[in-house]
Amino acid sequence: MARRWSKPEMWVPGGYLALVLSMLVYMAIASRTGDIGMFAALPILATAPVSLLLLSAFIPTPDESAWVEPVYEGSQPPPEPPVESVPGSAPLPSDWVAPDTSLDDSKLGLFGEFGLYGAVLVGALVNAGAIWALLRYVARRAVAAAAARG
C-alpha cells in the first residue's frame, strides 16, 4: 500500500519556502531600484522564529551558582571616567585616516549579496524541514489515535 502524505504536510513547508524565496526575489529587485525600505528585514525575520526555537534546544540552562559578584577594591565603586568635549574646530589627530567607502561596481554583480541570500535560504530550508517534521508527527499521532479508538 502506498503511503500518502496529508495535504498540510506537503503544502505548508513548500508554501513557506515559496514565500521566503519570493521575498528574496523582491528584495533583490527592489534593492536595485532603491525602493526596498524596511522590507529587507522580512526574509531574515521569516526564517528566525523556528531557527531560534531549534537553537534554544542546544543552549544550556543558566547555572545560578556560577554567578560571581563583581569585586571592587576599595570602599566604593570606581568613579566614572571624565568626559572631555572636543570643539568641532579642533584638528584631527595626525594618524586619523578616513575609511575607504568607495565600492567597486565590478565586484557587485548579481551574486554580490549571495552571502545574505544563502544564509536566509539555508535558514528557510531548516525551518521547512522542522515544519515538515512537526506536521508529520502530528499526522502520525492522529493516525495512531484513530487506530487506538477502533
CORPE-V46805 format. One record per backbone hydrogen bond with DSSP energy under -0.5 kcal/mol. CO is the residue of the C=O (numbers start at 1). NH is the residue of the N-H. E is the energy in kcal/mol with one decimal. If there is no record, write none. Layout:
co:CO nh:NH e:E
co:CO nh:NH e:E
This chain:
co:6 nh:10 e:-1.3
co:7 nh:10 e:-0.5
co:7 nh:11 e:-3.0
co:8 nh:12 e:-2.0
co:10 nh:14 e:-0.7
co:11 nh:15 e:-2.9
co:12 nh:16 e:-2.4
co:13 nh:17 e:-2.4
co:14 nh:18 e:-2.4
co:15 nh:19 e:-2.3
co:16 nh:20 e:-2.4
co:17 nh:21 e:-2.6
co:18 nh:22 e:-2.4
co:19 nh:23 e:-2.0
co:20 nh:24 e:-2.1
co:21 nh:25 e:-2.3
co:22 nh:26 e:-2.5
co:23 nh:27 e:-2.4
co:24 nh:28 e:-2.3
co:25 nh:29 e:-2.2
co:26 nh:30 e:-3.2
co:27 nh:31 e:-1.9
co:28 nh:32 e:-0.7
co:29 nh:32 e:-0.7
co:29 nh:33 e:-1.0
co:30 nh:34 e:-1.5
co:30 nh:35 e:-1.5
co:36 nh:39 e:-1.9
co:37 nh:40 e:-0.7
co:38 nh:41 e:-1.5
co:39 nh:42 e:-1.2
co:39 nh:43 e:-0.6
co:40 nh:44 e:-0.5
co:41 nh:45 e:-2.5
co:42 nh:46 e:-2.5
co:43 nh:47 e:-1.1
co:44 nh:48 e:-0.9
co:45 nh:49 e:-0.8
co:47 nh:51 e:-0.9
co:48 nh:52 e:-2.9
co:49 nh:53 e:-2.0
co:50 nh:54 e:-2.6
co:51 nh:55 e:-2.5
co:52 nh:56 e:-2.0
co:53 nh:57 e:-0.6
co:54 nh:57 e:-0.8
co:55 nh:58 e:-1.5
co:55 nh:59 e:-0.6
co:62 nh:64 e:-0.7
co:63 nh:66 e:-1.1
co:64 nh:67 e:-1.1
co:70 nh:72 e:-0.5
co:72 nh:74 e:-0.8
co:82 nh:84 e:-0.6
co:85 nh:87 e:-0.5
co:87 nh:90 e:-1.7
co:93 nh:96 e:-1.4
co:99 nh:101 e:-0.9
co:103 nh:105 e:-0.8
co:104 nh:107 e:-1.4
co:104 nh:108 e:-0.7
co:107 nh:109 e:-1.1
co:109 nh:112 e:-1.3
co:111 nh:114 e:-1.3
co:113 nh:116 e:-0.6
co:113 nh:117 e:-2.1
co:114 nh:118 e:-3.3
co:115 nh:119 e:-2.1
co:116 nh:120 e:-2.5
co:117 nh:121 e:-2.6
co:118 nh:122 e:-2.5
co:119 nh:123 e:-2.3
co:120 nh:124 e:-2.4
co:121 nh:125 e:-2.4
co:122 nh:126 e:-2.3
co:123 nh:127 e:-2.4
co:124 nh:128 e:-2.8
co:125 nh:129 e:-2.3
co:126 nh:130 e:-2.2
co:127 nh:131 e:-2.8
co:128 nh:132 e:-2.7
co:129 nh:133 e:-2.5
co:130 nh:134 e:-2.3
co:131 nh:135 e:-2.6
co:132 nh:136 e:-2.7
co:133 nh:137 e:-2.2
co:134 nh:138 e:-2.2
co:135 nh:139 e:-2.4
co:136 nh:140 e:-2.4
co:137 nh:141 e:-2.3
co:138 nh:142 e:-2.1
co:139 nh:143 e:-2.2
co:140 nh:144 e:-2.6
co:141 nh:145 e:-2.5
co:142 nh:146 e:-2.2
co:143 nh:147 e:-2.2
co:144 nh:148 e:-1.9
co:145 nh:149 e:-1.6
co:146 nh:150 e:-1.1
